[in-house]
Amino acid sequence: MLLRSSLCGLRTILRSSPSVNSRLLSKAVASAVVTDHSQFSRIPLAATTVFSRRASMASTNPTPTIPPGLYPTMITPFTADGTSVDWAMLDTLTEWFIQSGVTGLFSVCLSSEMYQLSPEERLAVAKRVHDKSAGRVPVVAGGTFRAPVDEQADFMKKMSNNCDAVVIIVNQLVEQAQTDDEWVAHTKQLMSLTGNIPLGIYESPMTYHRLLSPSIVTWLASTGRFFFFKETNGDIEPLTAKIKAAKQVKSGMTFLTAKSWMIKQSIENGGDGYSGISSNFYPWLHAWLCANTTKKPQEAQRVQDFLGVAEATVRSKYPASAKVYLNTIYALDIAPKCRVHNENLDERDMNRLSQVHQSMVSLCDELGIKRVDPSKI
């Protein structure tokens, strides 16, 4: 019922006054989702920096450029029986994202069904995305999975050849009952065993949700090794505290929110953009919002309101919902198969996705935001 009422008000919100109370909207959307700055003006939406690093990062590691903006959490397409990755479709999705104006790509993450990929598949998926991007945008990839610290470090070294920064998955270092001091000690071990490999941080909500404190964020930034941080708290106050903690140090660490309903607020409070699931549906909207929050605040509020309300629908039965959406809306030849769970979308689910799509198209047409059809790639 909550999802239905959210959608019923979608078009009204899109055309409402830009003075909508975004904090109230954020909290309303956060309660509905029970599943599971000026700096943008200095970097163009389409990342123009060439990322030429192809040699082994274990031996020589130039400092990566991870600009602020949009970093989609990429889904992994599988063959119909789920036994292997659909590599051609992964190429298509990578190209679609880049043509949609993303700043970079986050491969081998929760949206990628990273825990259901074999170690070999994790490496191969990151490499495929990195090769296809061909230096046009930076690629980061998850690189720590539950194992002794020396084995984690060895895998990170392998992954570093396939991406621009290896992302430490916060909950994969220590057990849930262990302390922050133990987490920091494990991280220091990993850093000492991985040379000068550029790193990132991902507060993945699965297998358990471990959120880092502002003091740890400041320490991470001060090391000079971390260039990417994906924060997954759903409230603006803790998010803002960690943004401030990160910005205390001139480290070049890009700080991104995972929550689509907080993108504008995050940027207004010093954040650098977004990395989350709904960018698998209409990435051009997130890219536009990241680039225009301060330039066009009224229009940006309309985009933010849409993303916040639509979130409850796109999150339902995700990542299957993203694959089915791309298949049915755009006739993209992507199988709905998921390894993490295989939930079937019913008629009500499809109607909601269709309503979201229609509202998105109307909003893009009104604001002059270019859409990209993935089936035309």
The 8 nearest C-alpha neighbors of each residue, nearest first, counted from 0:
[[1, 3, 2, 4, 5, 31, 6, 7],
 [2, 0, 4, 3, 5, 31, 6, 311],
 [1, 3, 5, 0, 4, 311, 6, 312],
 [4, 2, 0, 6, 1, 5, 7, 351],
 [3, 5, 7, 1, 6, 2, 0, 8],
 [6, 4, 2, 3, 7, 8, 1, 308],
 [7, 5, 9, 3, 8, 4, 2, 308],
 [6, 8, 4, 5, 9, 3, 10, 11],
 [9, 7, 6, 11, 5, 10, 12, 4],
 [8, 10, 6, 12, 11, 7, 13, 5],
 [9, 11, 13, 12, 8, 14, 358, 7],
 [12, 10, 8, 9, 14, 13, 15, 7],
 [13, 11, 15, 9, 10, 14, 8, 304],
 [12, 14, 10, 11, 301, 15, 305, 9],
 [15, 13, 12, 11, 10, 16, 301, 17],
 [16, 14, 12, 13, 11, 17, 19, 301],
 [15, 17, 18, 19, 14, 12, 301, 297],
 [18, 16, 297, 19, 300, 15, 301, 298],
 [17, 19, 16, 20, 300, 297, 21, 15],
 [20, 18, 17, 21, 16, 15, 24, 300],
 [19, 21, 22, 23, 18, 24, 17, 25],
 [20, 22, 24, 23, 19, 25, 304, 264],
 [21, 23, 25, 24, 20, 26, 235, 264],
 [24, 22, 26, 25, 21, 20, 27, 19],
 [25, 23, 21, 27, 22, 26, 28, 20],
 [26, 24, 22, 28, 23, 27, 260, 21],
 [25, 27, 29, 23, 28, 24, 30, 22],
 [28, 26, 24, 30, 29, 25, 23, 31],
 [27, 29, 31, 25, 30, 26, 24, 32],
 [28, 30, 26, 32, 31, 27, 25, 233],
 [29, 31, 27, 28, 32, 26, 33, 25],
 [32, 30, 28, 29, 33, 27, 311, 1],
 [33, 31, 311, 29, 30, 34, 28, 314],
 [32, 34, 31, 35, 30, 29, 311, 315],
 [35, 33, 32, 315, 314, 316, 311, 31],
 [34, 33, 32, 204, 314, 205, 315, 317],
 [37, 38, 293, 267, 266, 39, 269, 292],
 [36, 38, 39, 40, 293, 41, 294, 267],
 [37, 39, 36, 40, 41, 42, 67, 271],
 [40, 38, 41, 37, 290, 42, 36, 67],
 [39, 41, 38, 42, 37, 43, 290, 36],
 [40, 42, 39, 38, 43, 37, 44, 290],
 [43, 41, 39, 40, 44, 66, 38, 46],
 [44, 42, 45, 46, 41, 40, 39, 47],
 [45, 43, 46, 290, 100, 42, 102, 286],
 [44, 46, 100, 43, 47, 102, 101, 97],
 [47, 45, 102, 48, 136, 44, 43, 135],
 [46, 48, 45, 49, 135, 43, 136, 44],
 [47, 49, 46, 50, 135, 136, 64, 134],
 [50, 48, 134, 135, 51, 47, 136, 46],
 [51, 49, 134, 52, 48, 137, 135, 136],
 [50, 52, 134, 49, 53, 133, 54, 135],
 [51, 53, 50, 54, 163, 61, 56, 134],
 [52, 54, 51, 55, 160, 161, 56, 50],
 [55, 53, 52, 56, 160, 59, 58, 60],
 [56, 54, 160, 57, 58, 53, 59, 159],
 [55, 57, 60, 59, 58, 159, 160, 196],
 [56, 58, 55, 59, 156, 196, 194, 60],
 [59, 57, 56, 55, 60, 194, 54, 195],
 [58, 60, 56, 57, 61, 55, 54, 195],
 [59, 61, 56, 196, 195, 62, 58, 57],
 [62, 60, 63, 59, 52, 56, 197, 196],
 [61, 63, 60, 64, 197, 224, 226, 196],
 [64, 62, 61, 65, 163, 197, 164, 226],
 [63, 65, 66, 62, 137, 48, 226, 50],
 [64, 66, 63, 253, 226, 137, 67, 227],
 [67, 65, 64, 68, 253, 102, 42, 46],
 [68, 66, 271, 272, 253, 65, 39, 69],
 [69, 67, 272, 289, 102, 271, 273, 66],
 [68, 70, 273, 102, 101, 286, 272, 274],
 [69, 71, 274, 104, 103, 105, 102, 273],
 [72, 70, 274, 278, 104, 73, 275, 105],
 [73, 71, 105, 275, 110, 276, 274, 106],
 [72, 74, 106, 71, 111, 110, 105, 75],
 [73, 75, 111, 110, 76, 72, 318, 279],
 [74, 76, 111, 77, 73, 89, 112, 84],
 [77, 75, 85, 84, 89, 74, 88, 333],
 [78, 76, 84, 85, 81, 83, 336, 79],
 [77, 79, 81, 85, 80, 83, 84, 334],
 [80, 78, 81, 334, 336, 77, 335, 82],
 [81, 79, 78, 82, 336, 77, 83, 334],
 [82, 80, 78, 77, 79, 83, 336, 338],
 [81, 83, 80, 78, 84, 77, 79, 338],
 [84, 82, 81, 77, 78, 85, 80, 86],
 [83, 85, 77, 86, 76, 78, 75, 82],
 [86, 84, 77, 78, 76, 88, 87, 89],
 [85, 87, 89, 88, 84, 90, 76, 127],
 [86, 88, 90, 89, 85, 91, 84, 92],
 [89, 87, 91, 90, 86, 85, 92, 76],
 [88, 90, 86, 92, 91, 87, 93, 76],
 [91, 89, 87, 93, 88, 92, 94, 86],
 [92, 90, 88, 94, 89, 93, 95, 87],
 [91, 93, 95, 89, 94, 90, 96, 88],
 [94, 92, 90, 96, 95, 91, 89, 128],
 [93, 95, 97, 91, 92, 96, 98, 90],
 [96, 94, 92, 98, 93, 97, 373, 91],
 [95, 97, 99, 93, 94, 98, 101, 92],
 [96, 98, 94, 99, 100, 95, 101, 93],
 [97, 99, 95, 100, 96, 94, 371, 101],
 [100, 98, 96, 283, 97, 101, 371, 95],
 [101, 99, 45, 98, 97, 286, 283, 44],
 [100, 102, 69, 97, 103, 286, 96, 99],
 [103, 101, 69, 46, 68, 70, 45, 136],
 [104, 102, 70, 137, 136, 101, 138, 69],
 [103, 105, 70, 138, 71, 106, 139, 137],
 [106, 104, 72, 139, 140, 70, 71, 138],
 [105, 107, 140, 73, 108, 125, 104, 139],
 [108, 106, 141, 140, 111, 113, 121, 125],
 [109, 107, 111, 113, 110, 106, 141, 72],
 [108, 110, 112, 111, 113, 107, 203, 114],
 [111, 109, 74, 112, 108, 72, 73, 318],
 [110, 112, 74, 75, 108, 113, 109, 107],
 [113, 111, 109, 110, 115, 114, 339, 116],
 [114, 112, 116, 111, 107, 115, 108, 109],
 [113, 115, 116, 112, 109, 117, 339, 144],
 [114, 116, 113, 112, 338, 339, 117, 111],
 [117, 115, 113, 114, 120, 121, 118, 112],
 [116, 118, 120, 119, 121, 115, 114, 113],
 [119, 117, 121, 120, 122, 116, 154, 123],
 [118, 120, 122, 117, 121, 123, 116, 124],
 [121, 119, 123, 117, 122, 118, 116, 124],
 [122, 120, 118, 124, 119, 123, 116, 107],
 [121, 123, 119, 125, 120, 124, 158, 126],
 [122, 124, 120, 126, 125, 121, 127, 119],
 [125, 123, 127, 121, 126, 122, 120, 128],
 [126, 124, 128, 122, 127, 123, 161, 106],
 [125, 127, 161, 129, 123, 124, 128, 130],
 [126, 128, 124, 130, 129, 125, 131, 123],
 [127, 129, 131, 125, 126, 130, 132, 93],
 [130, 128, 126, 132, 127, 131, 162, 138],
 [129, 131, 133, 127, 132, 128, 126, 134],
 [132, 130, 128, 133, 129, 127, 90, 93],
 [131, 133, 129, 130, 135, 134, 128, 136],
 [134, 132, 130, 131, 135, 129, 136, 50],
 [133, 135, 50, 49, 136, 132, 51, 137],
 [134, 136, 132, 133, 49, 50, 47, 46],
 [137, 135, 103, 134, 46, 102, 132, 138],
 [138, 136, 103, 163, 104, 65, 50, 134],
 [139, 137, 104, 162, 163, 103, 129, 105],
 [138, 140, 164, 105, 162, 163, 165, 106],
 [141, 139, 106, 107, 165, 166, 105, 142],
 [140, 142, 166, 107, 108, 165, 167, 143],
 [141, 143, 155, 166, 165, 167, 140, 158],
 [144, 142, 167, 151, 168, 141, 171, 155],
 [143, 145, 171, 146, 151, 142, 168, 172],
 [144, 146, 171, 172, 143, 147, 151, 173],
 [145, 147, 151, 150, 144, 148, 149, 172],
 [148, 146, 150, 149, 151, 145, 152, 172],
 [147, 149, 151, 150, 152, 146, 189, 188],
 [150, 148, 152, 151, 147, 153, 192, 189],
 [151, 149, 153, 152, 147, 148, 146, 154],
 [150, 152, 148, 154, 149, 153, 143, 146],
 [151, 153, 155, 149, 150, 154, 189, 193],
 [154, 152, 150, 156, 155, 151, 149, 157],
 [153, 155, 157, 151, 156, 152, 158, 150],
 [154, 156, 158, 152, 142, 157, 153, 159],
 [157, 155, 159, 153, 154, 158, 57, 152],
 [156, 158, 154, 155, 159, 160, 153, 122],
 [157, 159, 155, 161, 160, 156, 122, 154],
 [160, 158, 156, 161, 157, 162, 56, 165],
 [159, 161, 55, 158, 56, 157, 162, 54],
 [162, 160, 126, 158, 159, 125, 129, 122],
 [163, 161, 138, 139, 159, 164, 129, 160],
 [164, 162, 138, 139, 137, 63, 165, 159],
 [165, 163, 197, 139, 198, 162, 199, 166],
 [166, 164, 198, 140, 142, 199, 159, 139],
 [167, 165, 199, 141, 200, 198, 142, 140],
 [166, 168, 200, 143, 199, 169, 142, 201],
 [169, 167, 201, 171, 143, 170, 200, 166],
 [168, 170, 202, 171, 167, 201, 172, 209],
 [171, 169, 172, 209, 168, 207, 173, 208],
 [170, 172, 145, 144, 169, 168, 173, 143],
 [173, 171, 170, 169, 185, 182, 145, 174],
 [174, 172, 171, 182, 177, 170, 175, 181],
 [173, 175, 177, 176, 172, 170, 171, 178],
 [174, 176, 177, 173, 207, 209, 170, 178],
 [177, 175, 174, 178, 173, 179, 181, 209],
 [178, 176, 174, 175, 173, 181, 179, 182],
 [179, 177, 181, 180, 182, 176, 175, 173],
 [178, 180, 182, 181, 183, 177, 211, 215],
 [181, 179, 183, 178, 182, 184, 177, 185],
 [182, 180, 184, 178, 179, 183, 185, 177],
 [181, 183, 179, 185, 180, 184, 173, 186],
 [182, 184, 186, 180, 185, 181, 187, 179],
 [183, 185, 181, 187, 186, 182, 180, 188],
 [186, 184, 188, 182, 187, 183, 181, 189],
 [185, 187, 183, 189, 188, 184, 190, 182],
 [188, 186, 190, 184, 189, 185, 183, 191],
 [189, 187, 185, 191, 186, 190, 192, 184],
 [190, 188, 186, 192, 187, 191, 152, 193],
 [189, 191, 187, 193, 188, 192, 186, 194],
 [190, 192, 188, 189, 193, 187, 194, 186],
 [191, 193, 189, 190, 194, 152, 188, 149],
 [194, 192, 190, 191, 152, 196, 189, 195],
 [193, 195, 196, 192, 191, 57, 190, 58],
 [194, 196, 60, 197, 193, 224, 57, 59],
 [195, 197, 194, 60, 193, 56, 198, 57],
 [198, 196, 164, 224, 195, 225, 165, 226],
 [199, 197, 225, 165, 164, 166, 224, 226],
 [198, 200, 166, 227, 225, 226, 228, 167],
 [201, 199, 228, 167, 166, 229, 227, 168],
 [202, 200, 229, 168, 203, 169, 228, 167],
 [203, 201, 169, 230, 231, 210, 204, 168],
 [202, 204, 205, 201, 208, 168, 169, 170],
 [205, 203, 208, 207, 202, 206, 209, 231],
 [206, 204, 207, 203, 208, 170, 109, 35],
 [205, 207, 204, 208, 170, 203, 171, 114],
 [206, 208, 205, 204, 170, 209, 175, 203],
 [207, 209, 204, 205, 203, 210, 170, 206],
 [208, 210, 170, 207, 202, 169, 211, 204],
 [211, 209, 202, 208, 212, 232, 231, 169],
 [210, 212, 215, 209, 213, 216, 202, 179],
 [211, 213, 215, 214, 216, 210, 241, 179],
 [214, 212, 241, 216, 244, 215, 217, 240],
 [215, 213, 217, 216, 212, 218, 244, 211],
 [216, 214, 218, 212, 217, 213, 219, 211],
 [215, 217, 213, 219, 214, 218, 245, 244],
 [218, 216, 244, 245, 214, 220, 215, 219],
 [217, 219, 215, 221, 216, 220, 214, 222],
 [220, 218, 216, 221, 217, 222, 215, 225],
 [219, 221, 217, 218, 222, 250, 245, 223],
 [220, 222, 218, 219, 223, 248, 217, 250],
 [223, 221, 224, 219, 220, 218, 225, 250],
 [222, 224, 221, 250, 225, 220, 219, 226],
 [225, 223, 222, 197, 198, 226, 195, 220],
 [224, 226, 198, 199, 223, 252, 227, 220],
 [225, 227, 252, 199, 253, 251, 198, 65],
 [228, 226, 199, 253, 252, 225, 200, 254],
 [229, 227, 200, 254, 199, 255, 201, 253],
 [228, 230, 201, 255, 256, 200, 254, 202],
 [229, 231, 256, 202, 257, 232, 255, 228],
 [232, 230, 257, 202, 256, 233, 229, 258],
 [233, 231, 234, 230, 238, 237, 210, 257],
 [232, 234, 231, 258, 235, 29, 238, 261],
 [235, 233, 236, 232, 237, 238, 26, 261],
 [234, 236, 238, 237, 239, 233, 261, 265],
 [235, 237, 239, 238, 234, 240, 241, 233],
 [238, 236, 240, 239, 235, 234, 241, 232],
 [237, 239, 235, 241, 236, 240, 242, 234],
 [240, 238, 242, 236, 241, 237, 235, 243],
 [241, 239, 237, 243, 238, 242, 244, 236],
 [240, 242, 213, 244, 238, 243, 239, 245],
 [241, 243, 239, 245, 244, 240, 270, 246],
 [244, 242, 246, 240, 241, 245, 239, 247],
 [245, 243, 241, 217, 242, 213, 247, 246],
 [244, 246, 217, 242, 243, 247, 216, 220],
 [245, 247, 243, 248, 244, 242, 249, 250],
 [248, 246, 244, 245, 243, 249, 217, 220],
 [247, 249, 246, 250, 221, 220, 245, 217],
 [250, 248, 251, 246, 247, 220, 221, 252],
 [249, 251, 248, 252, 220, 223, 221, 226],
 [250, 252, 226, 249, 253, 223, 65, 225],
 [251, 253, 226, 227, 250, 225, 254, 220],
 [252, 254, 227, 226, 271, 67, 228, 251],
 [255, 253, 228, 271, 270, 252, 227, 229],
 [256, 254, 272, 273, 229, 271, 228, 230],
 [257, 255, 273, 230, 258, 229, 274, 231],
 [256, 258, 275, 274, 231, 273, 230, 229],
 [259, 257, 260, 256, 261, 233, 275, 262],
 [258, 260, 261, 262, 307, 306, 257, 275],
 [259, 261, 307, 258, 25, 262, 306, 303],
 [262, 260, 264, 259, 258, 263, 265, 25],
 [263, 261, 265, 259, 264, 260, 273, 266],
 [264, 262, 266, 265, 261, 292, 267, 303],
 [265, 263, 267, 261, 266, 262, 268, 235],
 [264, 266, 270, 262, 268, 263, 267, 261],
 [267, 265, 270, 269, 263, 268, 264, 271],
 [266, 268, 264, 265, 269, 36, 263, 270],
 [267, 269, 265, 266, 270, 264, 239, 242],
 [268, 270, 266, 267, 242, 265, 36, 271],
 [271, 269, 266, 265, 254, 268, 242, 272],
 [270, 272, 67, 254, 255, 266, 253, 68],
 [273, 271, 68, 255, 289, 69, 67, 270],
 [272, 274, 255, 256, 69, 257, 262, 70],
 [275, 273, 70, 257, 71, 69, 72, 255],
 [276, 274, 257, 72, 71, 277, 278, 273],
 [275, 277, 278, 72, 279, 110, 71, 274],
 [278, 276, 279, 280, 275, 313, 310, 281],
 [277, 279, 282, 280, 276, 71, 281, 275],
 [278, 280, 277, 276, 281, 282, 321, 71],
 [279, 281, 278, 277, 321, 282, 325, 324],
 [282, 280, 278, 283, 284, 279, 277, 285],
 [283, 281, 278, 284, 285, 286, 99, 279],
 [284, 282, 286, 99, 285, 281, 287, 100],
 [285, 283, 287, 282, 286, 281, 288, 302],
 [286, 284, 288, 282, 287, 283, 289, 69],
 [285, 287, 283, 289, 284, 69, 288, 101],
 [288, 286, 284, 290, 285, 289, 291, 283],
 [289, 287, 285, 291, 290, 286, 292, 299],
 [288, 290, 286, 68, 287, 272, 291, 292],
 [289, 291, 287, 288, 39, 44, 292, 286],
 [292, 290, 294, 288, 295, 293, 289, 287],
 [293, 291, 299, 296, 288, 294, 295, 289],
 [292, 294, 291, 296, 36, 295, 37, 267],
 [293, 295, 291, 292, 296, 290, 40, 37],
 [296, 294, 291, 298, 293, 297, 299, 292],
 [295, 297, 299, 292, 293, 298, 300, 294],
 [298, 296, 300, 17, 299, 295, 301, 18],
 [297, 299, 301, 300, 296, 295, 302, 366],
 [300, 298, 296, 302, 292, 297, 301, 288],
 [299, 301, 303, 297, 298, 302, 17, 304],
 [302, 300, 304, 298, 299, 303, 13, 305],
 [301, 303, 299, 305, 300, 304, 306, 298],
 [302, 304, 300, 306, 301, 305, 299, 307],
 [305, 303, 301, 307, 302, 306, 300, 308],
 [304, 306, 302, 308, 303, 307, 309, 13],
 [307, 305, 303, 309, 304, 308, 310, 259],
 [308, 306, 260, 304, 310, 305, 309, 259],
 [307, 309, 305, 310, 306, 5, 304, 28],
 [310, 308, 306, 312, 311, 307, 305, 355],
 [309, 311, 313, 312, 307, 308, 306, 314],
 [312, 310, 32, 314, 309, 313, 2, 31],
 [313, 311, 310, 315, 314, 309, 2, 351],
 [312, 314, 310, 315, 311, 320, 277, 309],
 [315, 313, 317, 311, 312, 310, 316, 34],
 [314, 316, 312, 317, 313, 311, 34, 320],
 [317, 315, 320, 319, 314, 342, 318, 344],
 [318, 316, 319, 320, 314, 315, 321, 313],
 [317, 319, 320, 321, 316, 110, 322, 74],
 [318, 320, 317, 322, 321, 335, 316, 323],
 [319, 321, 317, 323, 318, 322, 316, 324],
 [322, 320, 324, 318, 319, 323, 280, 325],
 [321, 323, 335, 319, 325, 324, 320, 326],
 [322, 324, 326, 320, 325, 321, 335, 327],
 [325, 323, 321, 327, 326, 322, 328, 320],
 [326, 324, 322, 329, 323, 328, 327, 331],
 [325, 327, 331, 330, 323, 324, 329, 333],
 [326, 328, 330, 324, 329, 325, 323, 331],
 [329, 327, 325, 324, 330, 326, 353, 331],
 [328, 330, 331, 325, 327, 326, 374, 372],
 [331, 329, 326, 327, 328, 332, 374, 325],
 [332, 330, 326, 374, 329, 333, 325, 373],
 [331, 333, 326, 330, 334, 374, 88, 325],
 [334, 332, 331, 326, 322, 335, 76, 88],
 [333, 335, 336, 79, 78, 332, 77, 322],
 [336, 334, 322, 323, 319, 333, 337, 79],
 [337, 335, 334, 79, 81, 77, 341, 338],
 [338, 336, 341, 339, 340, 319, 335, 81],
 [337, 339, 340, 115, 81, 336, 341, 112],
 [338, 340, 337, 112, 115, 341, 114, 318],
 [341, 339, 338, 337, 342, 319, 336, 318],
 [340, 342, 337, 343, 336, 338, 339, 319],
 [343, 341, 340, 316, 344, 319, 337, 317],
 [342, 344, 345, 341, 319, 316, 320, 335],
 [343, 345, 348, 342, 349, 346, 320, 316],
 [346, 344, 348, 347, 343, 349, 350, 342],
 [347, 345, 349, 348, 350, 344, 351, 343],
 [346, 348, 350, 349, 345, 351, 344, 352],
 [349, 347, 351, 345, 346, 350, 344, 352],
 [348, 350, 346, 352, 351, 347, 353, 345],
 [351, 349, 353, 347, 348, 352, 346, 354],
 [352, 350, 354, 348, 353, 349, 355, 347],
 [353, 351, 355, 349, 354, 350, 356, 348],
 [352, 354, 350, 356, 351, 355, 349, 357],
 [355, 353, 351, 357, 356, 352, 350, 358],
 [356, 354, 352, 358, 353, 357, 359, 351],
 [357, 355, 359, 353, 354, 358, 352, 360],
 [358, 356, 360, 354, 359, 355, 353, 361],
 [359, 357, 361, 355, 356, 360, 362, 354],
 [358, 360, 356, 362, 357, 361, 355, 363],
 [359, 361, 363, 357, 358, 362, 364, 356],
 [362, 360, 358, 364, 359, 363, 365, 357],
 [361, 363, 359, 365, 364, 360, 358, 366],
 [364, 362, 368, 360, 366, 365, 361, 367],
 [363, 365, 367, 361, 362, 366, 360, 368],
 [364, 366, 362, 363, 367, 361, 368, 360],
 [367, 365, 363, 364, 368, 362, 298, 361],
 [366, 368, 364, 363, 365, 369, 362, 370],
 [367, 369, 363, 366, 364, 370, 284, 283],
 [368, 370, 367, 371, 363, 283, 364, 99],
 [369, 371, 283, 368, 372, 99, 363, 281],
 [372, 370, 99, 373, 369, 98, 95, 283],
 [371, 373, 374, 375, 329, 370, 376, 95],
 [374, 372, 375, 376, 95, 371, 331, 329],
 [373, 375, 331, 372, 376, 329, 330, 332],
 [376, 374, 373, 372, 371, 331, 95, 329],
 [375, 373, 374, 91, 95, 94, 372, 371]]
